[in-house]
């Protein structure tokens, strides 16, 4: 049985290990090295900040999936928006309801925060992007933006 809960500091090793697996699987991040110290700082902030969320899904002692998100204001308004940073499911656990369950838990958290007018989700790692986009669309998300990236080549 998969147990979804808010992450605690003791989950750090498992989270960083799964983040490393996500990084290795993502074709988009080939040229971006992972910095475990930076990742640990971000995870700690997400775990210990009331405007952030770090959800984990464990199958016994195995971290099967995770979700990271935060709330901030729009740059032009005091109205608040909740945005995801990461939704990742280990390959062995894909195809079931885990991604949906993590997304629903995130949405409930975001809706409970005063002043949040919009919940955003993004798909950008290059890992089953079309399936991830369909997941968000089934939950009522609409495409409202496009992210473009260009690699900087140093000579």
PEWO-V546692 format. One record per backbone hydrogen bond with DSSP energy under -1.0 kcal/mol. NH is the residue of the N-H (numbers start at 1). CO is the residue of the C=O. E is the energy in kcal/mol with one decimal. If there is no record, write none. Layout:
BEGIN
[[NH/CO/E] [NH/CO/E]]
END
This chain:
BEGIN
[[3/58/-2.8] [5/56/-2.4] [7/54/-3.5] [11/8/-2.4] [12/9/-1.8] [15/11/-2.5] [16/12/-2.8] [17/13/-2.2] [18/14/-2.4] [19/15/-2.6] [20/16/-2.0] [21/17/-1.7] [22/18/-2.4] [23/19/-2.6] [24/20/-2.3] [25/21/-1.9] [26/22/-1.7] [28/125/-1.1] [32/29/-1.7] [39/35/-2.6] [40/36/-2.2] [41/37/-1.9] [42/38/-2.3] [43/39/-2.6] [44/40/-2.4] [45/41/-2.3] [46/42/-2.7] [47/43/-2.3] [48/44/-1.6] [52/49/-2.0] [53/69/-2.6] [55/67/-2.7] [56/5/-2.8] [57/65/-2.4] [58/3/-2.5] [59/62/-3.2] [62/59/-1.9] [64/57/-3.0] [65/57/-1.3] [66/88/-2.4] [67/55/-2.2] [68/86/-2.7] [69/53/-2.3] [70/83/-2.4] [71/51/-2.6] [72/81/-2.3] [74/79/-2.3] [77/74/-1.5] [80/115/-2.0] [81/72/-3.4] [82/118/-2.7] [83/70/-2.7] [85/68/-3.5] [86/68/-1.6] [88/66/-2.4] [90/64/-2.9] [93/90/-2.3] [94/91/-1.5] [101/97/-2.7] [102/98/-2.5] [103/99/-2.4] [104/100/-2.7] [105/101/-2.1] [106/102/-2.2] [107/103/-2.6] [108/104/-2.5] [109/105/-2.0] [110/106/-2.9] [111/107/-2.8] [112/108/-1.1] [113/110/-1.3] [116/113/-1.7] [117/80/-2.8] [120/82/-3.6] [132/128/-2.2] [133/129/-2.8] [134/130/-2.1] [135/131/-1.9] [136/132/-2.1] [137/133/-2.5] [138/134/-2.5] [139/135/-1.1] [140/137/-1.8] [141/136/-2.2]]
END
